[in-house]
Amino acid sequence: MGLDKSTRNLWAAALVAIMTVAGAVTTVIVHPESPKVNIPGLTGFVGPDAPEASPDAPGAEWSLDAAATYDRQFAVFRNPVYGSGFDSGEPGFVDAGQVLVTMIGLVNQQTSGLDETRLVGVDADTGSVRWAAPVESLGGCADTLAAGRMVCYTTPFEDAPVILAVDTDNGSVTRTPTDWTILAMTAADDWLYVMEGDPESDDIRVHSGVPTDPDARWSQRFDLGSAWEDAFGHLMSTEHGQGVLELGGEVTGFDLATGTPTFTRTLPDCTQSARATEGGVVVRVHSDCTLSKVLGSEAVDRTGRVLAASDVEAAHTLAVDRPADSTIPVLLGDGAYDRTTGELLWTSPALVSTPRVDTPESYGPNTTQGTAVAVLGEVALLRDYEGKTEAALDLRSGERLWQRHSDSYGTVVAAEGDTAVLLESDVLRAENVRSGEELWVLPLQTVIDDDSWGSTPVVAASSPRLVYMTSGTMVGLGSAR
């Protein structure tokens, strides 16, 4: 059942408003250095001012060109997770192990969507195209597999919406008709989770099952609602063994096995974000509903019990959240709290940024921010963008391990153990987060021509390699030592 014209217009307007870049984060496995190969078209930057890669930096082993693969000059790579109904502008792929599934299409300047889209299965070792499957206009795809299949759904514009299950080995697509207006789709532990309904009627349902029978396991109704234009973006997550829904400033947890609601946090304080972490603990950042000012944060356990709360007006945004185990504390504001008992274990001023000097040009209502950008094992990596420092804390003791000046705005794109790989503008950098030692640097111009760069470049990881993508090129980088 398609959306009526007015709702379709709101849907399109909302997509314009909420499209953001969110690079995939998986792991980097350390292997012996792979042999370097010469790849036609990847001549890199040449000349006396050419940047240099560290000896241990990974090199390009294969490449794939979007235009050549599609056989159309202006074809672009896009991340299938964000669908094709509106052009996200972000390249990317779904990692299916030996196969990386990306999306190629043609940007329609009038509709701001992608036309004639295809899902393409790329061999992770060689970069060769295993298969290509034309698909309808996609609303989005789950970022991991369910029942061994990649799962997507068509946009609400379609008169006969379907759920697509893609065999990533050969590209065959199984289409299951549905009358649901799907808002979000995720997968966890090989199960599919679908959020659908009418947000303006406070009628939201979540189903769990398999791609060809998406409500085979359970269905659950939730009393959540919002205007249509607010019903897009990060609405559902199923990470760390806990389901979380966010809609209209409210957040609800649910049990992944049964769908049973576990807690609800409602107004007067809106939820700015909520994420599950180790042990199914959900960290909720609450804010002023009008100004979006961070008012504090709290940690909620699986039963809905508030373990700990902080009124520090600074929230942490973690690109990687991989604590060693449940004995590693959870970070709220300037403190670290036991994720079982809620006990405050230690505080550190390093967890809150240098206060911003308010000026008419200042952006945002909060003068301070949370500095934690990644949790890796027993270490928190910190970035104070206002104070221009990078540092690390031992999460068990709160001791600062190291600190240095840095005006970089890099993002952690992959990690394994104490090693983090960061994308900083046009440079990849690996560092040991416990010692602060720089392990290698890779200027991306050394593996791809400047004129090949599309919109926002993305680096993601597919064991055992890093994959670098622009709108026009996909490059498999060798394993890092």
SULLIN-V201693 format. One record per pair of residues at least 24 apart in sequence whose C-alpha atoms are under 7 Angstrom apart, sorted by the first residue. I is the first residue (numbers start at 0). J is the second residue. Records with the same first field share a line. If there is no record, write none. Layout:
I=J, J
//
This chain:
0=158, 159, 160, 178
1=155, 156, 157, 158, 159
2=155, 156
7=156
9=227, 228
10=227, 228
12=228
13=228, 229, 231
14=85, 231
17=232
18=87
20=89
22=412, 457, 459
23=412, 459
24=319, 412, 413, 459, 460
25=413, 460, 461
26=413, 414, 415, 460, 461, 462
27=413, 414, 415, 460, 462, 463, 464
28=415, 462, 463
29=478, 479, 480
30=478, 479, 480
31=480
32=478, 479, 480
33=477, 478
35=60
36=60
41=446, 447, 448
42=446, 447, 448
43=444, 445, 446, 447, 448
44=444, 445, 448
50=442
51=442
52=440, 441, 442
53=439, 440, 441
55=439, 479, 480
56=439, 440, 441, 479
57=476, 477, 478, 479
58=476, 477
59=446, 474, 475, 476, 477
60=475, 476, 477
61=125, 126, 474, 475
62=126, 472, 473, 474, 475
63=126, 472, 473, 474
64=471, 472, 473
65=103, 471, 472
66=471
73=105
74=103, 104, 105
75=103, 104, 105, 470, 471
76=101, 102, 103, 104, 470, 471
77=101, 102, 103, 470
78=102
79=139, 140
80=139, 140, 141, 142
81=139, 140
82=137, 138, 139, 140
83=112, 113, 136, 137, 138
84=112, 113, 136, 137, 138, 154
85=111, 112, 113
86=111, 112, 113
88=454, 455
89=455
90=457, 468, 469, 470
91=457, 468
93=142, 143
94=461
95=144, 167
97=122, 123
98=122, 123, 167
99=123
120=167
130=169, 170
131=170
132=170
140=184
141=184, 185, 186
142=185
143=186
144=186, 189
145=186, 189, 190, 191, 209, 210
146=189, 190, 209
147=189
150=210
155=180
164=210
175=211
182=231
183=234, 235
185=236, 237
187=237
198=223, 224, 225, 226, 227, 230
199=224, 225, 226, 227
200=224
217=257, 258
218=258
219=258
238=275
239=275, 276, 277, 278, 279
240=279
241=275, 279
261=301, 302, 303
262=302, 303
277=322, 325
278=325
284=314
290=364
292=364, 365
293=365
296=331
297=331
306=340, 341
307=341
313=351, 367, 368, 369
314=368, 369
315=369, 370, 371, 372
316=371, 372
317=371, 372, 373
318=372, 373, 411
319=373, 374, 411
320=373, 374, 375
321=374, 375, 376
322=374, 375, 376, 377
323=376, 377
327=377, 394, 395
328=394
332=369
345=397
346=397
347=397
352=383, 385, 386
353=383, 385, 386
355=385
375=416, 417
376=416
378=433
380=432
391=432, 433
400=433, 434
401=434, 435
412=458, 459
413=459, 460
//
